């Protein structure tokens, strides 16, 4: 399902409706990483990201019923996947108690929701304790919705899934975005649909199959597309180059050829790395050797973009008005093959352009290099931001009221 019009991101937010005295079902993304041994939360980023919306709702006199999925429980209550540690952490950040329900739509949750007063916050148990959540079961969604007067969605990372707590409840309640979701829509939406030109898209990562949809959509929108990472070698093979033992998806060669033709037809500059850093083995101890990208010797594999490619790419980035980046340029986990990604990250950070980074590994790289403060927007959703950049309609966004 494609929708390349601007209104796919122009949605009502929590500031467009009255919430005073109302019960608000708030979908957060509390799927936080925890220590397997102790169960302690190792990164509170997603909890902190939800605070602005929660604090706004408290100030406006709403009663907040927060919900989220967490991990992949097999269905039914499982203490290992309980959101109780999240409730405790959230309560510390808010400086007020967060009431933890023992269930999702059971008697405890219903009683707590019924008694909840304006300015109070409660958290339902893990929505995935019910198999109906991922099936988007209407009955389950209806029971969730019956606790509240309004639905506020603030979980961009789950917006590409049509689940009961992300999309199903919108059939029973007026539905708007929270601040976190609105920021994502404004930033990614504007970068793709209404960019300051030139729009330079940087795409990397291992598999070209993961990014073909994004490339096809961006060919219609970008001025320049820079391709790096393992996926570049499928392009070189499609052009008749020799790639040694580099990563290649042979099944995608025809699709890649189509992309190259389409880019030419649309007058989009699609740039591949002119040189690559290669090694004889996939190991962090391997010695890098720079060679021309389409002439990689047998027994060698490309693991990063080379020094001349860095110069070419950085020149395009410096001239950009808007930059969209998804996927690293090489195996940046190996110090010898991190330079391409590091150099691109610095070029994006130093640029005066509006810069949007689509979650996942590129976001991890930018944080690893300590550059996150110099980026306009780093997305909280890997899969969701990718599908949004593909021009797909995300069910968790399509269901919200249009602005």
Secondary structure by P-SEA (a helix, b strand, c coil): cccccccccccccccccccccbbbbbbbcccccccccccccccaaaaaaaaaaaaaaaaabbbbbcccccccccccccccccaaaaaaaaaaaacbbbbbbcccccaaaaaaaaaccccbbbbbcccccccccccccaaaaaaaaccccbbbbccccccccccccccccccccbbbbcaaaaaaaaacccccccccccbbbbbccccccccaaaaaaaaacccbbbbbccaaaaaaaaaccccccccccccaaaaaaaaaaaaaaacccccccccccccccccccbbbbbccccccccccccccccaaaaaaaaaaaaaccbbbbccccccccccccaaaaaaaaaaaaacccbbbbcccaaaaaaaaaccccccccccccaaaaaaaaaccccccccccccc
